[in-house]
Amino acid sequence: MIRLDDTDRQILEILQHDARTSLAALAEAVGLTATPLRARIERLESDGVIRGYHADVDPTLVGRPVRAFVHVTMKDQGLDHHKRFVREVAELPSVVSLHHIAGEEDFVLEVLFEDMGSVRTFLLEKLGSISSIGRVKTSFVLESPKRRAAVPLAEPPVPPKSSGRTKRKKRGGGS
């Protein structure tokens, strides 16, 4: 875990809500001048804390109104099958997220579709061609009241509270 101070957390909170915030406005909000602010942002980027800046595109307005979660159970659990599955699915443009999970299924995919015909094509032709899949279960999203949330930022660790007892120093000089 990367150690963040309060200023780093403030910068990340602001950028998560609006990555287009100007450097001047961001510097003023966190109480820094432009140069040290830029240095902090560059450090957060090089440390991998900030992974990129993205536009939040409405899938419905660009022709992908159907969102589904596709749960996949593998019939072959070997590492080679796992790696091949991940590689093949990661290349499919309609898959917007892929998660290896613990539980009854092995993977959950978040997939955006144009229509039910494209769902059928995806399930039968794309996933159907992956021989290591044992079972597929699809859940369709009816509504997403909370779709994108900022990553909650960890508070700095709180030092353990003292028990109220203090150790006494030994008096005297002997060895």
C-alpha positions in Angstrom: 0.0 0.0 0.0 1.3 3.5 -0.8 1.5 5.8 2.1 -0.7 8.9 1.5 -0.8 12.1 3.6 -3.8 14.3 4.0 -2.9 16.5 1.0 -2.5 13.4 -1.2 -6.0 12.3 -0.1 -7.4 15.7 -0.9 -5.9 15.7 -4.3 -7.2 12.3 -5.1 -10.7 13.1 -3.8 -11.0 16.1 -6.0 -9.6 14.4 -9.1 -11.8 11.4 -8.7 -14.9 13.7 -8.8 -13.6 15.9 -11.5 -10.3 15.0 -13.3 -10.6 18.1 -15.4 -10.1 20.4 -12.4 -7.4 22.9 -13.4 -4.1 22.9 -11.6 -4.7 26.4 -10.3 -8.0 25.4 -8.8 -6.6 22.2 -7.4 -3.6 24.0 -5.9 -5.8 26.5 -4.2 -8.1 23.8 -2.8 -5.3 21.9 -1.2 -3.2 24.9 -0.2 -0.2 24.3 -2.5 1.5 26.3 -5.3 1.5 24.8 -8.8 5.0 23.3 -8.7 4.7 21.1 -5.6 1.2 20.2 -6.6 2.4 19.0 -10.0 5.2 17.1 -8.3 2.7 15.3 -6.1 0.5 14.4 -9.0 3.4 13.1 -11.0 4.5 11.0 -7.9 0.9 9.6 -7.6 0.9 8.7 -11.3 4.4 7.1 -11.3 3.5 5.1 -8.1 0.5 3.8 -9.9 -2.1 5.4 -7.6 -3.5 7.5 -10.4 -3.9 5.0 -13.3 -5.3 7.4 -15.8 -7.9 10.0 -16.7 -11.1 8.8 -18.4 -14.3 10.2 -19.9 -17.5 8.8 -18.3 -19.4 7.8 -21.5 -23.1 7.0 -21.3 -23.3 3.5 -23.0 -27.0 4.0 -24.0 -26.2 7.2 -25.9 -23.5 5.4 -27.9 -25.6 2.4 -28.8 -24.8 0.0 -25.9 -28.0 0.1 -23.8 -27.9 -3.5 -22.5 -25.7 -4.2 -19.5 -25.2 -7.7 -18.2 -23.1 -9.6 -15.7 -22.0 -12.9 -17.1 -21.0 -15.4 -14.4 -18.7 -18.1 -15.7 -17.8 -21.4 -14.1 -14.8 -23.2 -15.5 -14.8 -26.9 -16.1 -11.0 -27.0 -16.2 -9.4 -25.4 -13.2 -5.8 -25.6 -14.4 -3.6 -22.4 -14.5 -3.1 -22.7 -18.3 -6.9 -22.8 -18.8 -7.3 -19.8 -16.5 -4.7 -17.7 -18.3 -6.1 -18.6 -21.7 -9.6 -17.7 -20.6 -8.5 -14.3 -19.2 -6.5 -13.6 -22.4 -9.4 -14.4 -24.7 -12.1 -12.6 -22.8 -9.9 -9.5 -22.2 -9.7 -9.1 -26.0 -13.5 -8.9 -26.4 -14.4 -5.2 -26.7 -17.9 -5.6 -25.3 -16.4 -6.8 -22.0 -15.8 -3.7 -19.8 -14.7 -5.5 -16.7 -13.5 -9.0 -15.9 -13.1 -10.3 -12.3 -11.7 -13.6 -11.0 -13.9 -14.3 -8.0 -14.2 -16.7 -5.1 -17.5 -18.5 -4.6 -19.7 -20.7 -6.8 -18.5 -19.2 -10.0 -15.0 -18.5 -11.1 -15.4 -15.3 -13.1 -17.8 -12.4 -13.5 -17.8 -10.3 -16.6 -19.5 -7.0 -17.1 -20.6 -6.7 -20.7 -22.3 -4.0 -22.7 -24.5 -5.0 -25.7 -26.3 -3.3 -28.5 -29.4 -5.5 -28.3 -30.5 -9.0 -27.4 -29.2 -10.3 -30.7 -25.7 -9.2 -29.7 -26.2 -11.0 -26.4 -27.0 -14.2 -28.2 -23.9 -13.8 -30.5 -21.7 -13.1 -27.5 -22.9 -16.1 -25.5 -23.0 -18.6 -28.3 -20.1 -17.6 -30.5 -17.7 -15.8 -28.4 -17.9 -17.6 -25.0 -19.2 -20.7 -26.7 -15.9 -21.1 -28.5 -13.9 -21.2 -25.2 -13.7 -25.0 -24.4 -12.7 -24.6 -20.8 -16.0 -23.0 -19.8 -18.4 -25.3 -17.9 -21.3 -23.1 -17.2 -22.5 -19.6 -18.0 -25.2 -17.6 -16.1 -26.3 -14.2 -17.3 -27.9 -11.5 -15.2 -29.3 -8.3 -16.9 -29.1 -4.9 -15.3 -32.5 -3.3 -15.0 -31.2 -0.1 -13.3 -28.0 1.3 -11.9 -28.9 3.7 -9.1 -25.2 4.0 -8.1 -22.9 3.1 -11.0 -19.6 4.9 -10.4 -18.2 5.7 -7.1 -14.9 7.2 -6.1 -12.5 4.8 -4.4 -12.7 5.3 -0.7 -9.4 6.5 0.5 -7.9 4.9 3.6 -7.5 7.1 6.6 -4.0 7.3 8.0 -3.3 4.5 10.5 -4.3 5.4 14.1 -1.5 4.7 16.6 -2.6 2.2 19.3 -4.0 3.9 22.4 -1.9 3.8 25.5 -3.2 1.6 28.3 -2.7 4.5 30.7 0.3 2.7 32.3 3.7 3.9 31.6 6.9 2.0 32.1 9.1 3.5 34.7 12.7 4.0 33.9 15.1 2.3 36.2 16.9 4.6 38.4 20.4 4.3 39.3 23.5 3.5 37.5 24.7 -0.1 37.9 25.2 -2.6 35.3 
